Amino acid sequence: MPVPPSLSPAFPPPLRVPRPLGTDAPATCEVPHFEPVRVRGGRYRLHRLLHHRRRALAAGLAVTAAALVAAGPRTALAPERAEPPRDRPAVSQPVRRHAPPVELVTAPVRIADAATVRLLRPGDRVDVIAAGDPAAGGEARVIARGVRVTRLPEPADAAAESGALIVLAVPRDTAARLVGASTTARLAVTLC
């Protein structure tokens, strides 16, 4: 079978000589001058979008209001019903308003047992108990309930025998009771 002359090794393919750079690009031409393109209706679309957002917000508020009305108390809508609904207890007393905030003062208190004070940290809640003299027939009574420890001063060496000092945040009338009880009885604390 004869080999075609283009594929025969005796006739190599012709070499392509590269052209100089830029000669293979098409010739340049001038672009005609024209006015800028202005798109009309952009402002209208913005107004329309805002208008639809307002509608969507208004519809959402209307649906929320309808849901709240539907979930509200039914006794106002049906006065002929004498008994309260079974899932809710009957309200027999009026709702109490919150008492005004109580002014707290800091009151230093000497606790008889210094080892108990070492267990306390600032922020702990404690009950202060006045223990009367058992020989005189005195009983223990709670002077302050659930008061917050604000500080634990460093004990002095001489004062360790007579107890330890703590600083409590208490209402003003409780502070007066604490001072009065500390003069006649030994004070102790319990953690709440």
KOLTORTOR-653135 format. One record per residue: residue number from 1; residue in one letter; y, x, z of N, C-alpha, C in turn. Coordinates in nm, 3 decimals. Example, Ala and Ser with C-alpha at 12.3 -4.5 7.8 and 13.67 -1.06 7.14 Angstrom:
! residues 2
+-----+----+---------+---------+---------+---------+---------+---------+---------+---------+---------+
:   i : aa :      nY :      nX :      nZ :     caY :     caX :     caZ :      cY :      cX :      cZ :
+-----+----+---------+---------+---------+---------+---------+---------+---------+---------+---------+
:   1 :  A :  -0.569 :   1.319 :   0.780 :  -0.450 :   1.230 :   0.780 :  -0.330 :   1.320 :   0.780 :
:   2 :  S :  -0.225 :   1.285 :   0.708 :  -0.106 :   1.367 :   0.714 :   0.003 :   1.290 :   0.787 :
+-----+----+---------+---------+---------+---------+---------+---------+---------+---------+---------+
This chain:
! residues 192
+-----+----+---------+---------+---------+---------+---------+---------+---------+---------+---------+
:   i : aa :      nY :      nX :      nZ :     caY :     caX :     caZ :      cY :      cX :      cZ :
+-----+----+---------+---------+---------+---------+---------+---------+---------+---------+---------+
:   1 :  M :  -0.115 :   0.084 :   0.000 :   0.000 :   0.000 :   0.000 :   0.124 :   0.091 :   0.000 :
:   2 :  P :   0.211 :   0.067 :  -0.093 :   0.329 :   0.155 :  -0.101 :   0.434 :   0.115 :   0.005 :
:   3 :  V :   0.505 :   0.210 :   0.058 :   0.607 :   0.190 :   0.160 :   0.739 :   0.168 :   0.090 :
:   4 :  P :   0.814 :   0.064 :   0.127 :   0.942 :   0.042 :   0.060 :   1.034 :   0.161 :   0.085 :
:   5 :  P :   1.123 :   0.189 :  -0.011 :   1.207 :   0.308 :   0.004 :   1.301 :   0.301 :   0.123 :
:   6 :  S :   1.339 :   0.181 :   0.167 :   1.432 :   0.174 :   0.280 :   1.366 :   0.212 :   0.412 :
:   7 :  L :   1.234 :   0.197 :   0.423 :   1.163 :   0.229 :   0.546 :   1.093 :   0.363 :   0.540 :
:   8 :  S :   1.097 :   0.426 :   0.430 :   1.023 :   0.552 :   0.420 :   1.099 :   0.661 :   0.494 :
:   9 :  P :   1.026 :   0.755 :   0.552 :   1.091 :   0.861 :   0.627 :   1.167 :   0.957 :   0.535 :
:  10 :  A :   1.139 :   0.955 :   0.409 :   1.206 :   1.047 :   0.319 :   1.349 :   1.007 :   0.295 :
:  11 :  F :   1.378 :   0.876 :   0.312 :   1.515 :   0.828 :   0.292 :   1.571 :   0.774 :   0.424 :
:  12 :  P :   1.643 :   0.854 :   0.497 :   1.699 :   0.804 :   0.623 :   1.807 :   0.700 :   0.595 :
:  13 :  P :   1.833 :   0.608 :   0.695 :   1.936 :   0.506 :   0.674 :   2.073 :   0.571 :   0.667 :
:  14 :  P :   2.163 :   0.508 :   0.596 :   2.295 :   0.570 :   0.584 :   2.369 :   0.564 :   0.719 :
:  15 :  L :   2.443 :   0.666 :   0.753 :   2.518 :   0.674 :   0.877 :   2.646 :   0.595 :   0.865 :
:  16 :  R :   2.677 :   0.525 :   0.969 :   2.802 :   0.450 :   0.972 :   2.909 :   0.537 :   1.035 :
:  17 :  V :   3.016 :   0.547 :   0.972 :   3.126 :   0.626 :   1.023 :   3.221 :   0.529 :   1.094 :
:  18 :  P :   3.253 :   0.555 :   1.223 :   3.342 :   0.463 :   1.294 :   3.482 :   0.469 :   1.238 :
:  19 :  R :   3.547 :   0.354 :   1.240 :   3.686 :   0.347 :   1.194 :   3.778 :   0.390 :   1.307 :
:  20 :  P :   3.896 :   0.431 :   1.277 :   3.989 :   0.467 :   1.384 :   4.023 :   0.343 :   1.467 :
:  21 :  L :   4.056 :   0.366 :   1.595 :   4.083 :   0.256 :   1.687 :   4.203 :   0.175 :   1.639 :
:  22 :  G :   4.191 :   0.042 :   1.651 :   4.300 :  -0.048 :   1.615 :   4.301 :  -0.090 :   1.471 :
:  23 :  T :   4.220 :  -0.031 :   1.386 :   4.221 :  -0.070 :   1.245 :   4.134 :  -0.190 :   1.219 :
:  24 :  D :   4.043 :  -0.223 :   1.312 :   3.955 :  -0.339 :   1.289 :   4.015 :  -0.467 :   1.345 :
:  25 :  A :   4.129 :  -0.464 :   1.414 :   4.194 :  -0.583 :   1.468 :   4.271 :  -0.654 :   1.358 :
:  26 :  P :   4.284 :  -0.789 :   1.369 :   4.361 :  -0.860 :   1.267 :   4.510 :  -0.827 :   1.279 :
:  27 :  A :   4.579 :  -0.850 :   1.176 :   4.722 :  -0.820 :   1.174 :   4.795 :  -0.914 :   1.271 :
:  28 :  T :   4.900 :  -0.864 :   1.335 :   4.976 :  -0.945 :   1.428 :   5.069 :  -1.037 :   1.352 :
:  29 :  C :   5.097 :  -1.152 :   1.417 :   5.191 :  -1.246 :   1.357 :   5.281 :  -1.297 :   1.467 :
:  30 :  E :   5.394 :  -1.350 :   1.433 :   5.489 :  -1.397 :   1.530 :   5.456 :  -1.539 :   1.573 :
:  31 :  V :   5.467 :  -1.567 :   1.705 :   5.444 :  -1.701 :   1.758 :   5.575 :  -1.777 :   1.748 :
:  32 :  P :   5.571 :  -1.897 :   1.692 :   5.697 :  -1.970 :   1.679 :   5.749 :  -2.015 :   1.815 :
:  33 :  H :   5.879 :  -2.027 :   1.830 :   5.942 :  -2.071 :   1.953 :   5.932 :  -2.224 :   1.964 :
:  34 :  F :   5.894 :  -2.275 :   2.081 :   5.888 :  -2.419 :   2.103 :   5.934 :  -2.448 :   2.244 :
:  35 :  E :   5.976 :  -2.573 :   2.266 :   6.025 :  -2.617 :   2.396 :   5.909 :  -2.622 :   2.495 :
:  36 :  P :   5.936 :  -2.602 :   2.628 :   5.828 :  -2.612 :   2.726 :   5.773 :  -2.754 :   2.732 :
:  37 :  V :   5.645 :  -2.764 :   2.765 :   5.578 :  -2.893 :   2.774 :   5.604 :  -2.950 :   2.913 :
:  38 :  R :   5.654 :  -3.071 :   2.920 :   5.680 :  -3.138 :   3.047 :   5.583 :  -3.256 :   3.059 :
:  39 :  V :   5.510 :  -3.258 :   3.170 :   5.414 :  -3.366 :   3.193 :   5.487 :  -3.477 :   3.266 :
:  40 :  R :   5.483 :  -3.595 :   3.210 :   5.550 :  -3.709 :   3.271 :   5.453 :  -3.784 :   3.362 :
:  41 :  G :   5.508 :  -3.849 :   3.461 :   5.425 :  -3.932 :   3.549 :   5.373 :  -3.858 :   3.671 :
:  42 :  G :   5.404 :  -3.731 :   3.692 :   5.358 :  -3.657 :   3.809 :   5.412 :  -3.715 :   3.938 :
:  43 :  R :   5.538 :  -3.748 :   3.938 :   5.600 :  -3.806 :   4.057 :   5.542 :  -3.944 :   4.085 :
:  44 :  Y :   5.516 :  -4.020 :   3.981 :   5.458 :  -4.153 :   3.997 :   5.319 :  -4.143 :   4.059 :
:  45 :  R :   5.241 :  -4.045 :   4.016 :   5.106 :  -4.030 :   4.071 :   5.111 :  -3.995 :   4.220 :
:  46 :  L :   5.208 :  -3.912 :   4.258 :   5.222 :  -3.877 :   4.398 :   5.256 :  -4.001 :   4.482 :
:  47 :  H :   5.348 :  -4.082 :   4.433 :   5.383 :  -4.205 :   4.506 :   5.262 :  -4.299 :   4.515 :
:  48 :  R :   5.189 :  -4.309 :   4.407 :   5.072 :  -4.397 :   4.407 :   4.967 :  -4.347 :   4.506 :
:  49 :  L :   4.946 :  -4.215 :   4.511 :   4.849 :  -4.160 :   4.605 :   4.892 :  -4.188 :   4.749 :
:  50 :  L :   5.020 :  -4.169 :   4.780 :   5.068 :  -4.197 :   4.915 :   5.058 :  -4.346 :   4.947 :
:  51 :  H :   5.083 :  -4.430 :   4.849 :   5.073 :  -4.574 :   4.870 :   4.930 :  -4.613 :   4.904 :
:  52 :  H :   4.834 :  -4.554 :   4.836 :   4.693 :  -4.586 :   4.864 :   4.650 :  -4.532 :   5.000 :
:  53 :  R :   4.704 :  -4.418 :   5.041 :   4.672 :  -4.368 :   5.173 :   4.722 :  -4.463 :   5.281 :
:  54 :  R :   4.841 :  -4.515 :   5.262 :   4.895 :  -4.610 :   5.358 :   4.808 :  -4.735 :   5.364 :
:  55 :  R :   4.762 :  -4.780 :   5.248 :   4.674 :  -4.897 :   5.246 :   4.544 :  -4.869 :   5.320 :
:  56 :  A :   4.486 :  -4.750 :   5.296 :   4.360 :  -4.715 :   5.363 :   4.379 :  -4.707 :   5.514 :
:  57 :  L :   4.490 :  -4.650 :   5.558 :   4.518 :  -4.642 :   5.701 :   4.538 :  -4.781 :   5.761 :
:  58 :  A :   4.611 :  -4.867 :   5.690 :   4.633 :  -5.002 :   5.740 :   4.502 :  -5.079 :   5.748 :
:  59 :  A :   4.415 :  -5.061 :   5.648 :   4.286 :  -5.130 :   5.651 :   4.200 :  -5.079 :   5.766 :
:  60 :  G :   4.203 :  -4.949 :   5.791 :   4.126 :  -4.892 :   5.902 :   4.174 :  -4.944 :   6.036 :
:  61 :  L :   4.307 :  -4.954 :   6.053 :   4.361 :  -5.008 :   6.177 :   4.324 :  -5.155 :   6.195 :
:  62 :  A :   4.325 :  -5.231 :   6.087 :   4.289 :  -5.373 :   6.096 :   4.142 :  -5.390 :   6.136 :
:  63 :  V :   4.055 :  -5.307 :   6.080 :   3.912 :  -5.316 :   6.114 :   3.891 :  -5.276 :   6.260 :
:  64 :  T :   3.962 :  -5.172 :   6.307 :   3.949 :  -5.130 :   6.447 :   3.998 :  -5.239 :   6.542 :
:  65 :  A :   4.110 :  -5.302 :   6.508 :   4.161 :  -5.409 :   6.593 :   4.064 :  -5.527 :   6.597 :
:  66 :  A :   4.005 :  -5.560 :   6.483 :   3.908 :  -5.670 :   6.481 :   3.786 :  -5.636 :   6.565 :
:  67 :  A :   3.740 :  -5.511 :   6.560 :   3.624 :  -5.471 :   6.640 :   3.656 :  -5.477 :   6.789 :
:  68 :  L :   3.777 :  -5.437 :   6.828 :   3.814 :  -5.442 :   6.969 :   3.825 :  -5.586 :   7.018 :
:  69 :  V :   3.877 :  -5.674 :   6.936 :   3.886 :  -5.814 :   6.975 :   3.746 :  -5.874 :   6.988 :
:  70 :  A :   3.657 :  -5.837 :   6.896 :   3.522 :  -5.891 :   6.901 :   3.444 :  -5.840 :   7.022 :
:  71 :  A :   3.473 :  -5.717 :   7.066 :   3.401 :  -5.659 :   7.179 :   3.466 :  -5.690 :   7.312 :
:  72 :  G :   3.582 :  -5.755 :   7.313 :   3.657 :  -5.782 :   7.436 :   3.588 :  -5.886 :   7.523 :
:  73 :  P :   3.649 :  -5.919 :   7.636 :   3.589 :  -6.018 :   7.726 :   3.586 :  -6.157 :   7.662 :
:  74 :  R :   3.474 :  -6.222 :   7.678 :   3.457 :  -6.353 :   7.615 :   3.499 :  -6.468 :   7.705 :
:  75 :  T :   3.525 :  -6.440 :   7.833 :   3.563 :  -6.549 :   7.923 :   3.700 :  -6.605 :   7.889 :
:  76 :  A :   3.789 :  -6.523 :   7.835 :   3.922 :  -6.574 :   7.798 :   3.914 :  -6.663 :   7.675 :
:  77 :  L :   3.814 :  -6.636 :   7.589 :   3.800 :  -6.715 :   7.467 :   3.724 :  -6.845 :   7.491 :
:  78 :  A :   3.639 :  -6.847 :   7.594 :   3.559 :  -6.966 :   7.622 :   3.580 :  -7.007 :   7.768 :
:  79 :  P :   3.688 :  -7.082 :   7.801 :   3.714 :  -7.117 :   7.941 :   3.615 :  -7.219 :   7.996 :
:  80 :  E :   3.540 :  -7.289 :   7.911 :   3.448 :  -7.390 :   7.963 :   3.327 :  -7.326 :   8.030 :
:  81 :  R :   3.308 :  -7.196 :   8.013 :   3.196 :  -7.127 :   8.076 :   3.233 :  -7.096 :   8.220 :
:  82 :  A :   3.163 :  -7.153 :   8.317 :   3.198 :  -7.137 :   8.457 :   3.137 :  -7.011 :   8.517 :
:  83 :  E :   3.019 :  -6.971 :   8.472 :   2.952 :  -6.856 :   8.533 :   2.985 :  -6.728 :   8.454 :
:  84 :  P :   2.992 :  -6.615 :   8.522 :   3.020 :  -6.490 :   8.453 :   2.899 :  -6.447 :   8.369 :
:  85 :  P :   2.921 :  -6.363 :   8.270 :   2.806 :  -6.315 :   8.191 :   2.708 :  -6.241 :   8.281 :
:  86 :  R :   2.582 :  -6.244 :   8.245 :   2.479 :  -6.186 :   8.330 :   2.481 :  -6.033 :   8.330 :
:  87 :  D :   2.534 :  -5.973 :   8.224 :   2.531 :  -5.827 :   8.219 :   2.645 :  -5.765 :   8.300 :
:  88 :  R :   2.743 :  -5.844 :   8.342 :   2.856 :  -5.792 :   8.421 :   2.863 :  -5.864 :   8.555 :
:  89 :  P :   2.888 :  -5.790 :   8.664 :   2.900 :  -5.858 :   8.794 :   3.034 :  -5.931 :   8.803 :
:  90 :  A :   3.035 :  -6.032 :   8.886 :   3.159 :  -6.108 :   8.906 :   3.257 :  -6.026 :   8.987 :
:  91 :  V :   3.383 :  -6.031 :   8.953 :   3.487 :  -5.959 :   9.025 :   3.544 :  -6.054 :   9.129 :
:  92 :  S :   3.524 :  -6.019 :   9.257 :   3.571 :  -6.108 :   9.362 :   3.701 :  -6.059 :   9.426 :
:  93 :  Q :   3.729 :  -5.928 :   9.415 :   3.850 :  -5.874 :   9.476 :   3.940 :  -5.819 :   9.366 :
:  94 :  P :   4.068 :  -5.822 :   9.387 :   4.158 :  -5.767 :   9.285 :   4.141 :  -5.616 :   9.275 :
:  95 :  V :   4.179 :  -5.564 :   9.162 :   4.168 :  -5.421 :   9.138 :   4.272 :  -5.350 :   9.224 :
:  96 :  R :   4.229 :  -5.247 :   9.295 :   4.320 :  -5.172 :   9.381 :   4.391 :  -5.065 :   9.300 :
:  97 :  R :   4.515 :  -5.049 :   9.331 :   4.591 :  -4.941 :   9.267 :   4.568 :  -4.813 :   9.346 :
:  98 :  H :   4.581 :  -4.702 :   9.276 :   4.562 :  -4.573 :   9.341 :   4.675 :  -4.548 :   9.440 :
:  99 :  A :   4.639 :  -4.489 :   9.551 :   4.738 :  -4.455 :   9.653 :   4.823 :  -4.339 :   9.601 :
: 100 :  P :   4.945 :  -4.330 :   9.643 :   5.027 :  -4.216 :   9.600 :   4.964 :  -4.087 :   9.650 :
: 101 :  P :   4.987 :  -3.976 :   9.579 :   4.926 :  -3.849 :   9.622 :   4.974 :  -3.809 :   9.761 :
: 102 :  V :   4.882 :  -3.754 :   9.837 :   4.912 :  -3.714 :   9.974 :   4.966 :  -3.572 :   9.972 :
: 103 :  E :   5.073 :  -3.550 :  10.049 :   5.130 :  -3.416 :  10.057 :   5.040 :  -3.331 :  10.146 :
: 104 :  L :   4.994 :  -3.217 :  10.092 :   4.908 :  -3.127 :  10.167 :   4.990 :  -3.014 :  10.226 :
: 105 :  V :   4.952 :  -2.973 :  10.346 :   5.013 :  -2.857 :  10.411 :   4.902 :  -2.759 :  10.444 :
: 106 :  T :   4.940 :  -2.633 :  10.463 :   4.840 :  -2.534 :  10.502 :   4.841 :  -2.522 :  10.654 :
: 107 :  A :   4.722 :  -2.524 :  10.710 :   4.709 :  -2.520 :  10.856 :   4.612 :  -2.409 :  10.894 :
: 108 :  P :   4.658 :  -2.308 :  10.969 :   4.566 :  -2.207 :  11.020 :   4.488 :  -2.263 :  11.139 :
: 109 :  V :   4.358 :  -2.243 :  11.137 :   4.270 :  -2.298 :  11.241 :   4.179 :  -2.187 :  11.288 :
: 110 :  R :   4.165 :  -2.172 :  11.421 :   4.074 :  -2.072 :  11.477 :   3.940 :  -2.140 :  11.504 :
: 111 :  I :   3.835 :  -2.087 :  11.438 :   3.699 :  -2.138 :  11.453 :   3.628 :  -2.052 :  11.556 :
: 112 :  A :   3.554 :  -2.117 :  11.647 :   3.493 :  -2.046 :  11.760 :   3.388 :  -1.945 :  11.715 :
: 113 :  D :   3.309 :  -1.976 :  11.614 :   3.200 :  -1.887 :  11.571 :   3.246 :  -1.806 :  11.450 :
: 114 :  A :   3.270 :  -1.677 :  11.469 :   3.319 :  -1.591 :  11.361 :   3.212 :  -1.570 :  11.254 :
: 115 :  A :   3.084 :  -1.574 :  11.292 :   2.977 :  -1.555 :  11.193 :   2.973 :  -1.671 :  11.094 :
: 116 :  T :   3.007 :  -1.790 :  11.138 :   3.012 :  -1.906 :  11.047 :   3.123 :  -1.889 :  10.945 :
: 117 :  V :   3.235 :  -1.833 :  10.986 :   3.348 :  -1.815 :  10.895 :   3.314 :  -1.716 :  10.785 :
: 118 :  R :   3.228 :  -1.617 :  10.814 :   3.188 :  -1.520 :  10.711 :   3.110 :  -1.585 :  10.597 :
: 119 :  L :   3.054 :  -1.703 :  10.620 :   2.981 :  -1.775 :  10.514 :   3.074 :  -1.847 :  10.419 :
: 120 :  L :   3.200 :  -1.865 :  10.458 :   3.294 :  -1.944 :  10.378 :   3.361 :  -1.860 :  10.271 :
: 121 :  R :   3.404 :  -1.928 :  10.164 :   3.482 :  -1.868 :  10.055 :   3.602 :  -1.958 :  10.028 :
: 122 :  P :   3.712 :  -1.904 :   9.978 :   3.825 :  -1.991 :   9.939 :   3.779 :  -2.093 :   9.833 :
: 123 :  G :   3.818 :  -2.217 :   9.853 :   3.779 :  -2.326 :   9.763 :   3.667 :  -2.412 :   9.820 :
: 124 :  D :   3.597 :  -2.365 :   9.925 :   3.490 :  -2.445 :   9.987 :   3.551 :  -2.567 :  10.056 :
: 125 :  R :   3.473 :  -2.674 :  10.062 :   3.512 :  -2.795 :  10.136 :   3.434 :  -2.797 :  10.267 :
: 126 :  V :   3.505 :  -2.823 :  10.376 :   3.442 :  -2.819 :  10.508 :   3.486 :  -2.941 :  10.589 :
: 127 :  D :   3.403 :  -2.973 :  10.690 :   3.440 :  -3.069 :  10.793 :   3.471 :  -2.988 :  10.919 :
: 128 :  V :   3.580 :  -3.020 :  10.987 :   3.616 :  -2.951 :  11.111 :   3.577 :  -3.041 :  11.227 :
: 129 :  I :   3.500 :  -2.984 :  11.321 :   3.446 :  -3.060 :  11.433 :   3.500 :  -2.999 :  11.563 :
: 130 :  A :   3.549 :  -3.084 :  11.651 :   3.595 :  -3.039 :  11.783 :   3.483 :  -3.066 :  11.883 :
: 131 :  A :   3.434 :  -2.959 :  11.945 :   3.327 :  -2.972 :  12.045 :   3.388 :  -2.965 :  12.183 :
: 132 :  G :   3.376 :  -3.073 :  12.257 :   3.430 :  -3.078 :  12.393 :   3.341 :  -3.002 :  12.490 :
: 133 :  D :   3.386 :  -2.984 :  12.610 :   3.309 :  -2.914 :  12.714 :   3.196 :  -3.005 :  12.759 :
: 134 :  P :   3.066 :  -2.962 :  12.740 :   2.954 :  -3.048 :  12.780 :   2.951 :  -3.075 :  12.931 :
: 135 :  A :   3.001 :  -2.982 :  13.013 :   2.999 :  -3.003 :  13.159 :   3.095 :  -3.115 :  13.198 :
: 136 :  A :   3.204 :  -3.129 :  13.121 :   3.303 :  -3.233 :  13.152 :   3.270 :  -3.364 :  13.083 :
: 137 :  G :   3.160 :  -3.366 :  13.011 :   3.118 :  -3.490 :  12.943 :   3.186 :  -3.510 :  12.809 :
: 138 :  G :   3.244 :  -3.405 :  12.752 :   3.310 :  -3.417 :  12.621 :   3.209 :  -3.421 :  12.507 :
: 139 :  E :   3.235 :  -3.503 :  12.411 :   3.146 :  -3.513 :  12.296 :   3.211 :  -3.451 :  12.175 :
: 140 :  A :   3.129 :  -3.417 :  12.077 :   3.180 :  -3.359 :  11.952 :   3.235 :  -3.472 :  11.865 :
: 141 :  R :   3.349 :  -3.445 :  11.802 :   3.408 :  -3.545 :  11.711 :   3.463 :  -3.473 :  11.588 :
: 142 :  V :   3.460 :  -3.543 :  11.477 :   3.508 :  -3.486 :  11.352 :   3.660 :  -3.504 :  11.347 :
: 143 :  I :   3.731 :  -3.394 :  11.327 :   3.877 :  -3.397 :  11.322 :   3.925 :  -3.411 :  11.177 :
: 144 :  A :   3.861 :  -3.338 :  11.085 :   3.902 :  -3.340 :  10.944 :   3.777 :  -3.341 :  10.857 :
: 145 :  R :   3.778 :  -3.426 :  10.754 :   3.662 :  -3.436 :  10.663 :   3.698 :  -3.386 :  10.524 :
: 146 :  G :   3.612 :  -3.301 :  10.469 :   3.624 :  -3.258 :  10.330 :   3.753 :  -3.184 :  10.297 :
: 147 :  V :   3.803 :  -3.104 :  10.390 :   3.926 :  -3.029 :  10.362 :   3.891 :  -2.898 :  10.294 :
: 148 :  R :   3.986 :  -2.846 :  10.215 :   3.961 :  -2.727 :  10.133 :   4.008 :  -2.601 :  10.205 :
: 149 :  V :   3.923 :  -2.498 :  10.200 :   3.957 :  -2.367 :  10.256 :   4.044 :  -2.296 :  10.153 :
: 150 :  T :   4.165 :  -2.253 :  10.192 :   4.253 :  -2.184 :  10.096 :   4.249 :  -2.033 :  10.113 :
: 151 :  R :   4.242 :  -1.986 :  10.237 :   4.240 :  -1.841 :  10.262 :   4.153 :  -1.809 :  10.381 :
: 152 :  L :   4.102 :  -1.686 :  10.381 :   4.027 :  -1.634 :  10.495 :   4.092 :  -1.501 :  10.532 :
: 153 :  P :   4.187 :  -1.501 :  10.626 :   4.253 :  -1.375 :  10.663 :   4.153 :  -1.276 :  10.721 :
: 154 :  E :   4.185 :  -1.148 :  10.704 :   4.098 :  -1.043 :  10.759 :   4.099 :  -1.053 :  10.912 :
: 155 :  P :   3.982 :  -1.050 :  10.977 :   3.980 :  -1.061 :  11.124 :   4.026 :  -0.932 :  11.189 :
: 156 :  A :   4.098 :  -0.946 :  11.298 :   4.135 :  -0.830 :  11.380 :   4.018 :  -0.799 :  11.473 :
: 157 :  D :   4.004 :  -0.675 :  11.510 :   3.889 :  -0.635 :  11.593 :   3.890 :  -0.706 :  11.729 :
: 158 :  A :   4.004 :  -0.721 :  11.789 :   4.011 :  -0.784 :  11.921 :   3.988 :  -0.934 :  11.912 :
: 159 :  A :   4.024 :  -0.994 :  11.799 :   4.013 :  -1.139 :  11.785 :   3.872 :  -1.183 :  11.749 :
: 160 :  A :   3.783 :  -1.089 :  11.719 :   3.648 :  -1.126 :  11.678 :   3.572 :  -1.196 :  11.790 :
: 161 :  E :   3.604 :  -1.163 :  11.916 :   3.535 :  -1.227 :  12.028 :   3.581 :  -1.370 :  12.047 :
: 162 :  S :   3.706 :  -1.400 :  12.011 :   3.757 :  -1.535 :  12.032 :   3.742 :  -1.622 :  11.908 :
: 163 :  G :   3.671 :  -1.577 :  11.807 :   3.649 :  -1.657 :  11.687 :   3.717 :  -1.596 :  11.566 :
: 164 :  A :   3.729 :  -1.673 :  11.461 :   3.791 :  -1.624 :  11.337 :   3.887 :  -1.730 :  11.285 :
: 165 :  L :   3.987 :  -1.680 :  11.213 :   4.092 :  -1.767 :  11.163 :   4.063 :  -1.806 :  11.018 :
: 166 :  I :   4.083 :  -1.933 :  10.985 :   4.077 :  -1.979 :  10.846 :   4.201 :  -2.063 :  10.817 :
: 167 :  V :   4.239 :  -2.069 :  10.690 :   4.355 :  -2.148 :  10.651 :   4.305 :  -2.264 :  10.566 :
: 168 :  L :   4.342 :  -2.385 :  10.604 :   4.294 :  -2.507 :  10.537 :   4.411 :  -2.581 :  10.473 :
: 169 :  A :   4.386 :  -2.651 :  10.362 :   4.484 :  -2.740 :  10.301 :   4.449 :  -2.882 :  10.347 :
: 170 :  V :   4.537 :  -2.939 :  10.428 :   4.510 :  -3.070 :  10.488 :   4.634 :  -3.158 :  10.478 :
: 171 :  P :   4.618 :  -3.292 :  10.488 :   4.736 :  -3.378 :  10.498 :   4.812 :  -3.349 :  10.628 :
: 172 :  R :   4.940 :  -3.385 :  10.628 :   5.027 :  -3.352 :  10.741 :   4.976 :  -3.411 :  10.873 :
: 173 :  D :   4.930 :  -3.536 :  10.874 :   4.883 :  -3.596 :  10.999 :   4.753 :  -3.531 :  11.048 :
: 174 :  T :   4.669 :  -3.485 :  10.957 :   4.546 :  -3.416 :  10.997 :   4.579 :  -3.280 :  11.058 :
: 175 :  A :   4.682 :  -3.214 :  11.005 :   4.723 :  -3.085 :  11.061 :   4.766 :  -3.101 :  11.206 :
: 176 :  A :   4.835 :  -3.209 :  11.237 :   4.877 :  -3.233 :  11.375 :   4.755 :  -3.255 :  11.465 :
: 177 :  R :   4.655 :  -3.327 :  11.418 :   4.533 :  -3.348 :  11.497 :   4.457 :  -3.217 :  11.518 :
: 178 :  L :   4.455 :  -3.130 :  11.415 :   4.386 :  -3.001 :  11.428 :   4.452 :  -2.914 :  11.536 :
: 179 :  V :   4.584 :  -2.910 :  11.534 :   4.656 :  -2.830 :  11.634 :   4.630 :  -2.885 :  11.774 :
: 180 :  G :   4.633 :  -3.016 :  11.788 :   4.608 :  -3.078 :  11.919 :   4.467 :  -3.052 :  11.968 :
: 181 :  A :   4.369 :  -3.060 :  11.879 :   4.229 :  -3.040 :  11.919 :   4.200 :  -2.895 :  11.951 :
: 182 :  S :   4.268 :  -2.802 :  11.882 :   4.239 :  -2.659 :  11.906 :   4.285 :  -2.614 :  12.045 :
: 183 :  T :   4.377 :  -2.686 :  12.106 :   4.422 :  -2.647 :  12.241 :   4.327 :  -2.694 :  12.349 :
: 184 :  T :   4.250 :  -2.800 :  12.324 :   4.163 :  -2.856 :  12.428 :   4.015 :  -2.837 :  12.403 :
: 185 :  A :   3.974 :  -2.803 :  12.279 :   3.831 :  -2.794 :  12.249 :   3.805 :  -2.674 :  12.157 :
: 186 :  R :   3.678 :  -2.639 :  12.148 :   3.638 :  -2.534 :  12.053 :   3.610 :  -2.600 :  11.919 :
: 187 :  L :   3.657 :  -2.536 :  11.811 :   3.642 :  -2.594 :  11.677 :   3.529 :  -2.525 :  11.603 :
: 188 :  A :   3.456 :  -2.604 :  11.525 :   3.348 :  -2.554 :  11.439 :   3.363 :  -2.617 :  11.302 :
: 189 :  V :   3.298 :  -2.558 :  11.203 :   3.304 :  -2.613 :  11.066 :   3.164 :  -2.633 :  11.013 :
: 190 :  T :   3.149 :  -2.731 :  10.927 :   3.025 :  -2.751 :  10.851 :   3.061 :  -2.759 :  10.705 :
: 191 :  L :   2.980 :  -2.702 :  10.618 :   3.006 :  -2.705 :  10.474 :   2.973 :  -2.842 :  10.418 :
: 192 :  C :   3.057 :  -2.892 :  10.330 :   3.033 :  -3.022 :  10.267 :   2.950 :  -3.003 :  10.141 :
+-----+----+---------+---------+---------+---------+---------+---------+---------+---------+---------+
